[in-house]
Amino acid sequence: MVLVPQISPRSFLFFFDKGGTGYSYSRRDYSVPNHVTERYTRDFGWTADELRGKAVHAYDAPLLDTKRLTDWHSYTLALNRLHGLQESAAVDSVTLPRATEPGIGPGRFPLLNVAALSTLPKAAKTKDIRRMLDSPQSEDWVTWNLLNLVLSSRPDMWWGQLYARAKEINPNLDLPGARAIPQLRFWQTVASPKAYEASSRERMRKSSNPIVAARSRDPKPVEGASEIDVIIESSSFLIYVEAKLDSDIRMHTTYDPGRNQIVRNIDCLLDSATGRAPFFWMFVRDASPARAYTQLMTKYREDPQTLSRDLPHRDPAHLQKVAQGLTLMTWRDIGKDACAAHEADNEQLLSIKRELWRRIQ
């Protein structure tokens, strides 16, 4: 366990050095309840010895399975308290990022758990971060702040309550191993599925549009990587979540007029599930029938053959199971309890809760 101020000034990290090369290591941040953030050698540009040299404190880590999130979280907090650090990065709701934190600077709207956000690839997307900090319409701001608020305020209950609400919305939903608290991750990038790449190139090759036909021969991926807003996963299931606030889904991609954002995410989900039960959910502000995502989620769930039509390279039996689990949930359902004011809240945390509630109405 190491405390490296250049990486995480407010919490100890689990540092794992694999082999003796000095170029194969990882560090895990367990400071957020029921969550772990992993980074690897390529993210730092330092050797393992250089990283050790930057640590101001180091302790032998306990012999625990790295998936035991609750135990690792408790151990991390104990070390943090020992050295006078904040009990959890998740409750650091009022401190704006320091100027040295990459990609994130002061703005109109503060962010919860800045230390964890700084470790994500999202932090390098300057436009996205600036919109989170400055725009009252940023859905990323809602996604990050509301879910971090839920995790920190209900660390042992958030999953049970979320799954119960999902079951109310979709009674056919059945997650294997649902009692165990899963891991939650933000904005992970997933490559376009190989099966889709092959079928898409074949379709484009037959196009009468010379630009499209020429693009089919370009070795670069036909479809770029997808950024999954929220991933909820365990050893038994994998849930991809698409988050929306004011916007609707995209109904096509550059080279595929029939590939909407929902089927694109489901296609990536099936590639990533690797033996786990796959599920696709949406967290939205507006679940009215006027929304394209409401219409499509309803249509796919009620008539799985339409999902097979839009994903012809996938096994219809797998798609029927995915269709059964499609769930559309509102931000109000998720955040109404977490956004409630408490006497212990300081003014800035109260302002975050008020702004969250304003945006999700």
VEXDREN-2710 file (C-alpha; in Angstrom, 1 decimal):
% VEXDREN-2710
k/r/px/py/pz
1/MET/0.0/0.0/0.0
2/VAL/1.5/3.3/-1.1
3/LEU/0.8/7.0/-0.7
4/VAL/2.0/8.8/-3.8
5/PRO/0.9/12.5/-3.7
6/GLN/1.5/13.0/-7.5
7/ILE/-1.2/10.3/-8.2
8/SER/-3.6/10.4/-5.2
9/PRO/-2.8/12.9/-2.5
10/ARG/-5.8/11.9/-0.4
11/SER/-5.7/8.1/-0.2
12/PHE/-3.4/5.1/-0.1
13/LEU/-3.3/2.9/-3.2
14/PHE/-2.7/-0.8/-3.6
15/PHE/0.5/-1.2/-5.7
16/PHE/1.1/-4.6/-7.4
17/ASP/4.4/-5.2/-9.3
18/LYS/4.2/-8.2/-11.6
19/GLY/7.5/-9.9/-12.4
20/GLY/10.9/-8.3/-12.1
21/THR/11.0/-6.1/-15.3
22/GLY/9.8/-3.0/-13.6
23/TYR/7.4/-2.3/-16.5
24/SER/4.4/-4.5/-15.5
25/TYR/2.6/-3.1/-12.5
26/SER/-0.9/-1.8/-11.6
27/ARG/-2.3/0.3/-8.8
28/ARG/-5.8/0.0/-7.4
29/ASP/-7.7/2.7/-5.6
30/TYR/-10.3/1.3/-3.2
31/SER/-11.2/4.6/-1.5
32/VAL/-14.7/4.6/-2.9
33/PRO/-17.1/2.1/-1.4
34/ASN/-17.9/-0.9/-3.5
35/HIS/-15.6/0.4/-6.3
36/VAL/-12.1/0.0/-7.5
37/THR/-10.2/2.1/-10.1
38/GLU/-7.3/0.4/-11.8
39/ARG/-4.4/2.1/-13.7
40/TYR/-1.4/0.5/-15.3
41/THR/2.2/1.1/-16.3
42/ARG/1.3/2.9/-19.5
43/ASP/-0.8/5.5/-17.6
44/PHE/2.2/6.8/-15.7
45/GLY/5.4/6.5/-17.7
46/TRP/7.4/5.5/-14.7
47/THR/9.1/2.3/-13.8
48/ALA/8.0/0.4/-10.7
49/ASP/11.1/1.6/-8.8
50/GLU/10.4/5.2/-9.8
51/LEU/6.8/4.9/-8.6
52/ARG/8.1/3.4/-5.3
53/GLY/10.5/6.3/-5.0
54/LYS/7.7/8.8/-5.1
55/ALA/5.8/7.1/-2.3
56/VAL/5.9/9.1/1.0
57/HIS/4.5/6.1/2.9
58/ALA/4.5/2.3/2.1
59/TYR/3.0/-0.7/3.9
60/ASP/2.8/-4.4/3.1
61/ALA/-0.7/-5.1/1.7
62/PRO/-2.9/-7.8/3.3
63/LEU/-3.3/-11.1/1.6
64/LEU/-6.9/-10.6/0.3
65/ASP/-8.6/-11.4/-3.0
66/THR/-8.6/-8.1/-5.0
67/LYS/-12.4/-8.6/-5.6
68/ARG/-13.2/-8.2/-1.9
69/LEU/-14.1/-4.6/-2.3
70/THR/-15.5/-4.0/1.2
71/ASP/-12.5/-5.4/2.9
72/TRP/-10.0/-3.4/0.8
73/HIS/-12.1/-0.3/1.3
74/SER/-12.0/-0.7/5.1
75/TYR/-8.2/-1.3/5.0
76/THR/-7.6/1.7/2.8
77/LEU/-9.7/4.0/5.1
78/ALA/-7.8/2.7/8.2
79/LEU/-4.5/3.7/6.6
80/ASN/-5.9/7.1/5.5
81/ARG/-7.1/7.8/9.1
82/LEU/-3.7/6.8/10.5
83/HIS/-2.1/9.5/8.4
84/GLY/-4.8/12.1/8.8
85/LEU/-6.2/11.8/5.3
86/GLN/-9.8/12.2/4.5
87/GLU/-11.8/9.0/5.3
88/SER/-12.9/8.5/1.8
89/ALA/-12.3/10.3/-1.5
90/ALA/-16.0/9.7/-2.2
91/VAL/-17.1/12.2/0.5
92/ASP/-14.7/14.9/-0.8
93/SER/-17.6/16.7/-2.3
94/VAL/-16.6/20.3/-1.7
95/THR/-13.0/20.5/-2.8
96/LEU/-12.4/21.6/-6.3
97/PRO/-9.4/20.1/-8.1
98/ARG/-6.0/21.5/-7.6
99/ALA/-4.3/23.2/-10.6
100/THR/-1.9/20.3/-10.9
101/GLU/-4.6/17.7/-11.4
102/PRO/-4.6/16.9/-15.2
103/GLY/-7.5/17.9/-17.3
104/ILE/-9.7/19.3/-14.6
105/GLY/-9.9/22.9/-13.4
106/PRO/-12.3/25.1/-11.4
107/GLY/-15.8/25.7/-12.8
108/ARG/-19.3/26.8/-11.9
109/PHE/-20.4/23.4/-10.8
110/PRO/-18.3/21.4/-8.3
111/LEU/-17.6/17.7/-8.7
112/LEU/-17.8/14.9/-6.1
113/ASN/-14.8/12.6/-5.8
114/VAL/-12.4/14.6/-7.9
115/ALA/-9.4/12.3/-7.1
116/ALA/-11.2/9.3/-8.6
117/LEU/-12.3/11.2/-11.7
118/SER/-8.7/12.4/-12.3
119/THR/-7.6/8.8/-12.7
120/LEU/-10.1/8.0/-15.5
121/PRO/-9.5/8.4/-19.2
122/LYS/-12.4/10.8/-19.2
123/ALA/-10.2/13.3/-17.4
124/ALA/-8.1/13.7/-20.6
125/LYS/-11.2/14.8/-22.6
126/THR/-10.9/18.5/-22.0
127/LYS/-14.2/19.4/-23.7
128/ASP/-16.1/16.8/-21.7
129/ILE/-14.6/18.0/-18.4
130/ARG/-15.1/21.7/-19.2
131/ARG/-18.8/21.0/-20.0
132/MET/-19.2/19.1/-16.8
133/LEU/-17.8/22.0/-14.8
134/ASP/-19.5/24.8/-16.7
135/SER/-22.7/23.6/-18.4
136/PRO/-26.1/23.3/-16.6
137/GLN/-27.1/20.7/-19.3
138/SER/-24.1/18.3/-18.8
139/GLU/-25.4/14.7/-18.4
140/ASP/-21.9/13.6/-17.5
141/TRP/-22.1/15.9/-14.5
142/VAL/-25.3/14.2/-13.4
143/THR/-24.0/10.7/-14.0
144/TRP/-20.8/11.3/-12.0
145/ASN/-22.2/13.3/-9.1
146/LEU/-25.5/11.4/-8.6
147/LEU/-24.0/7.9/-8.7
148/ASN/-21.0/8.9/-6.5
149/LEU/-23.5/10.5/-4.1
150/VAL/-25.5/7.3/-4.0
151/LEU/-22.4/5.1/-3.5
152/SER/-21.1/7.3/-0.6
153/SER/-24.4/7.8/1.1
154/ARG/-25.6/4.2/0.8
155/PRO/-22.5/2.0/0.4
156/ASP/-24.2/-1.2/1.6
157/MET/-27.7/-0.5/0.3
158/TRP/-27.3/1.2/-3.1
159/TRP/-27.3/-2.0/-5.2
160/GLY/-30.2/-3.7/-3.4
161/GLN/-32.3/-0.5/-3.8
162/LEU/-31.3/0.0/-7.4
163/TYR/-32.0/-3.6/-8.4
164/ALA/-35.4/-3.6/-6.5
165/ARG/-36.4/-0.5/-8.4
166/ALA/-35.3/-2.0/-11.7
167/LYS/-37.4/-5.1/-10.9
168/GLU/-40.5/-2.9/-10.3
169/ILE/-40.0/-1.3/-13.7
170/ASN/-39.3/-4.6/-15.5
171/PRO/-40.7/-7.6/-13.6
172/ASN/-39.1/-10.0/-16.1
173/LEU/-35.6/-8.8/-15.0
174/ASP/-33.6/-11.7/-13.5
175/LEU/-30.0/-11.2/-12.6
176/PRO/-28.0/-14.3/-11.5
177/GLY/-26.1/-13.7/-8.3
178/ALA/-27.9/-10.4/-7.7
179/ARG/-27.4/-10.4/-3.9
180/ALA/-23.7/-9.7/-4.2
181/ILE/-22.8/-6.0/-4.4
182/PRO/-21.3/-5.5/-7.9
183/GLN/-18.5/-3.2/-9.0
184/LEU/-19.5/0.1/-10.7
185/ARG/-17.2/1.8/-13.3
186/PHE/-17.6/5.0/-15.4
187/TRP/-16.9/5.8/-19.0
188/GLN/-15.0/2.7/-20.1
189/THR/-14.0/2.5/-23.8
190/VAL/-15.0/-0.6/-25.8
191/ALA/-13.8/-1.5/-29.3
192/SER/-16.3/-2.2/-32.1
193/PRO/-17.2/-5.9/-32.2
194/LYS/-15.2/-7.9/-34.8
195/ALA/-18.3/-9.6/-36.0
196/TYR/-19.9/-6.3/-36.8
197/GLU/-16.8/-5.0/-38.5
198/ALA/-16.9/-8.0/-40.9
199/SER/-20.6/-7.8/-41.7
200/SER/-20.4/-4.0/-42.0
201/ARG/-17.5/-4.1/-44.5
202/GLU/-19.4/-6.6/-46.6
203/ARG/-22.5/-4.4/-46.7
204/MET/-20.4/-1.3/-47.5
205/ARG/-18.5/-3.2/-50.2
206/LYS/-21.7/-3.7/-52.1
207/SER/-22.8/0.0/-51.8
208/SER/-23.4/2.0/-54.9
209/ASN/-21.9/5.0/-53.2
210/PRO/-18.2/5.1/-54.2
211/ILE/-17.1/6.8/-51.0
212/VAL/-18.8/4.1/-48.9
213/ALA/-17.4/1.3/-51.0
214/ALA/-13.9/2.8/-50.8
215/ARG/-14.2/3.1/-47.0
216/SER/-14.9/-0.7/-46.8
217/ARG/-11.4/-1.3/-48.1
218/ASP/-9.7/1.0/-45.5
219/PRO/-8.1/-1.1/-42.8
220/LYS/-9.1/1.4/-40.1
221/PRO/-12.1/0.2/-38.0
222/VAL/-15.4/1.1/-39.7
223/GLU/-16.8/2.1/-36.4
224/GLY/-14.9/3.8/-33.6
225/ALA/-14.8/2.7/-30.0
226/SER/-17.8/3.2/-27.8
227/GLU/-17.7/5.0/-24.5
228/ILE/-20.0/3.2/-22.1
229/ASP/-21.3/5.6/-19.5
230/VAL/-21.7/3.2/-16.6
231/ILE/-20.7/-0.4/-16.2
232/ILE/-22.2/-2.5/-13.4
233/GLU/-20.6/-5.9/-13.2
234/SER/-20.0/-9.0/-11.1
235/SER/-18.6/-12.5/-11.9
236/SER/-22.2/-13.5/-12.9
237/PHE/-23.5/-10.5/-14.9
238/LEU/-22.5/-7.5/-16.9
239/ILE/-24.7/-4.4/-17.2
240/TYR/-24.0/-1.6/-19.7
241/VAL/-25.8/1.6/-18.9
242/GLU/-26.4/4.5/-21.4
243/ALA/-27.1/7.8/-19.5
244/LYS/-29.2/10.6/-21.0
245/LEU/-30.4/13.9/-19.6
246/ASP/-31.9/16.2/-22.3
247/SER/-30.6/14.4/-25.5
248/ASP/-32.1/11.5/-27.3
249/ILE/-30.1/8.5/-28.7
250/ARG/-28.2/8.7/-32.0
251/MET/-30.1/6.8/-34.6
252/HIS/-27.2/6.1/-37.0
253/THR/-23.5/6.0/-37.3
254/THR/-21.3/7.5/-40.0
255/TYR/-21.4/4.5/-42.3
256/ASP/-24.4/2.7/-41.1
257/PRO/-27.8/4.5/-41.3
258/GLY/-29.6/1.6/-39.5
259/ARG/-27.3/1.3/-36.4
260/ASN/-28.8/3.2/-33.5
261/GLN/-27.0/3.8/-30.2
262/ILE/-28.9/1.1/-28.3
263/VAL/-28.0/-1.7/-30.7
264/ARG/-24.4/-0.4/-30.9
265/ASN/-24.1/-0.7/-27.1
266/ILE/-25.8/-4.1/-27.0
267/ASP/-23.4/-5.3/-29.7
268/CYS/-20.4/-4.2/-27.5
269/LEU/-22.1/-5.7/-24.4
270/LEU/-22.3/-9.1/-26.0
271/ASP/-18.7/-9.0/-27.0
272/SER/-17.6/-8.1/-23.4
273/ALA/-19.9/-10.4/-21.4
274/THR/-17.5/-13.5/-21.7
275/GLY/-19.8/-16.0/-20.1
276/ARG/-21.7/-13.6/-17.9
277/ALA/-25.4/-12.7/-18.3
278/PRO/-25.6/-9.5/-20.4
279/PHE/-28.0/-6.7/-19.6
280/PHE/-28.6/-3.2/-21.1
281/TRP/-30.2/-0.4/-19.1
282/MET/-30.7/3.3/-19.6
283/PHE/-30.8/6.0/-16.9
284/VAL/-32.8/9.0/-18.3
285/ARG/-34.5/12.2/-17.2
286/ASP/-37.5/11.8/-19.6
287/ALA/-39.0/8.4/-20.1
288/SER/-42.0/9.7/-22.1
289/PRO/-43.2/7.8/-25.2
290/ALA/-42.0/10.7/-27.4
291/ARG/-38.4/9.7/-26.9
292/ALA/-36.8/7.5/-29.5
293/TYR/-35.0/5.5/-26.8
294/THR/-38.4/4.8/-25.0
295/GLN/-39.9/3.6/-28.2
296/LEU/-37.0/1.4/-29.1
297/MET/-36.5/-0.1/-25.6
298/THR/-40.2/-1.0/-25.5
299/LYS/-40.2/-2.4/-29.1
300/TYR/-37.1/-4.5/-28.5
301/ARG/-38.4/-5.9/-25.2
302/GLU/-41.9/-6.7/-26.5
303/ASP/-40.7/-8.0/-29.9
304/PRO/-37.2/-9.4/-29.7
305/GLN/-37.3/-10.3/-33.4
306/THR/-36.9/-6.5/-34.1
307/LEU/-33.7/-6.6/-32.1
308/SER/-32.5/-9.6/-34.2
309/ARG/-33.3/-7.7/-37.3
310/ASP/-31.1/-4.7/-36.2
311/LEU/-28.3/-7.1/-35.1
312/PRO/-28.4/-9.8/-37.8
313/HIS/-24.8/-11.0/-37.0
314/ARG/-25.9/-12.0/-33.5
315/ASP/-27.5/-15.2/-32.2
316/PRO/-31.3/-14.6/-31.9
317/ALA/-31.4/-16.7/-28.8
318/HIS/-28.9/-14.5/-27.0
319/LEU/-30.7/-11.4/-28.2
320/GLN/-34.0/-12.7/-26.8
321/LYS/-32.5/-12.9/-23.3
322/VAL/-31.1/-9.4/-23.7
323/ALA/-34.4/-8.1/-24.8
324/GLN/-36.1/-9.5/-21.7
325/GLY/-33.8/-7.6/-19.4
326/LEU/-34.0/-4.2/-21.1
327/THR/-34.8/-1.6/-18.4
328/LEU/-35.4/2.1/-18.6
329/MET/-35.0/3.9/-15.3
330/THR/-35.3/7.7/-14.5
331/TRP/-32.7/9.6/-12.6
332/ARG/-35.5/10.6/-10.1
333/ASP/-36.0/7.0/-9.2
334/ILE/-32.3/6.6/-8.5
335/GLY/-31.6/9.9/-6.8
336/LYS/-34.6/11.0/-4.8
337/ASP/-33.3/9.7/-1.5
338/ALA/-29.7/10.6/-2.1
339/CYS/-30.5/14.2/-3.0
340/ALA/-32.4/14.8/0.3
341/ALA/-30.7/17.4/2.5
342/HIS/-29.2/16.4/5.9
343/GLU/-28.1/18.6/8.8
344/ALA/-24.5/17.5/8.4
345/ASP/-24.3/18.7/4.8
346/ASN/-22.2/21.8/4.3
347/GLU/-23.4/24.6/2.0
348/GLN/-21.5/23.4/-1.1
349/LEU/-22.8/19.8/-0.7
350/LEU/-26.3/21.2/-0.4
351/SER/-25.8/23.2/-3.5
352/ILE/-24.7/20.0/-5.4
353/LYS/-27.8/18.2/-4.2
354/ARG/-30.1/21.1/-5.2
355/GLU/-28.5/21.3/-8.6
356/LEU/-28.8/17.6/-9.1
357/TRP/-32.5/17.6/-8.2
358/ARG/-33.1/20.6/-10.5
359/ARG/-31.5/18.8/-13.4
360/ILE/-33.3/15.5/-13.0
361/GLN/-36.9/16.8/-12.6
END
